[in-house]
Amino acid sequence: MNPIVFAVTGRVTRDAVPALCAELETLLNDPAERAAPVECDVGDVERADLALVEAVARLALVARRAGRQLRLRRVGPELQGLLDLVGLADVVALEGPGVEGPEERVPEP
């Protein structure tokens, strides 16, 4: 089954997060997409900051409420670092250049 690809682009602000969540909810409520996985492309985001981290966390919650896991595509090193820092790297699946898969991560001592 083809995934639902949800693109987050430009500058993400805290004010934009509710609209992003509503847009994803609308996509997930489409009966034709009931079992499709959710991939969120963040490769064209202008700046990785805490507003983007909040958006990712809330989008992951929307996906989880629909019985799915959010997978991030084209994750840059800045965003990956922030997700690791706040503990969200284990909540969403990460995919991108230089991103280690969950099975490749080595726990820090």
N, C-alpha and C positions, 0 to 999 in steps of 0.2 A: 504494500500500500504506500502511495506517495505521501510524504510528510506535509503537514501544514507549515509553510515557511512564513514566518512573521518577521519583517524587517524593522529594525529600530535604526533610524538615521539622524544625522544632524546633531544638534546640541540638545541633550536631554535635560530638562529642568524638572524640579519637583512638581511644578504646576502641570506638566505634561503627563505625569505618571497615571492619574486616573483615566485619562482618555486612552492611553495605551492599553490599560487593563480592560477597559470597555470594548475596545476594538478586538482584543484577543478573545474575550468572552463571546462576542458576536461570531467570530470564526469557529469557536469551539461548539457553539450551539447549532451549527449547520448540520442537519441530519446526514448529509452526504459525507461528512468528515468525522463521524462518530469514533472510529477506531484509529484514525490517522495520528501518527506521532507529531509532536510540536517541536520545530526547530526555529530558534530565534537568531537571526543574522544581525550581529552587532558590528560588523566590519566597517560600516560607513558612519559610525558615531564619531563626532568631532573630538570629544574629550572624555576620557574615562575618569569619572569622579564619583562622589558619594550619591549624587542624584541618579546616576546610571546604575549604581549598585542597588539603590532602593527600587528602581524600576525592575531590575532583574529579579529581586526578591519577591516583589508583588506579582510579577508575571508568572514566576514559578508557582506561587500560591494559587493563582487563577488556573493554571494548568493542572496542578495537583487536585484541586476541587473537582475538575472534570475527569479525574482518574488517569492523568497522564503526567509524564515527566517532561520538563522543559530542557531542551538541549541547545546550548549556545554554539553558534558557528562563527568562525573568523574572530576568535577572541585574541585580542592583542595582549602583549606582556603587561601593560599597565593595568588593564581590567583584570587579568588573571591574578596579578599581585593583590589588588584590592579585594577580590573575591576570596582569596586565600586568607588575607588579613582578617576579614570579618567572619570567616567560617562558612561562606556560602559555596565554596568550590566543591564541597561534598553534597550539596543540595541540588545543584544543577549539573548536568553533564556538559563538559567543555570539549570543544573541537576547534582546532586551529593550528597555525604554524607554531611549533615549539611547545604545544600543550601536551602534557603527558596524560594518558588515559588513566582511569582510576586504578587499573591493575598495574600500572607502571610507576605510580607514585611510591616513593620510599618515605615511610613515616620518620619524622625527625625524632631524635632521642630526647 
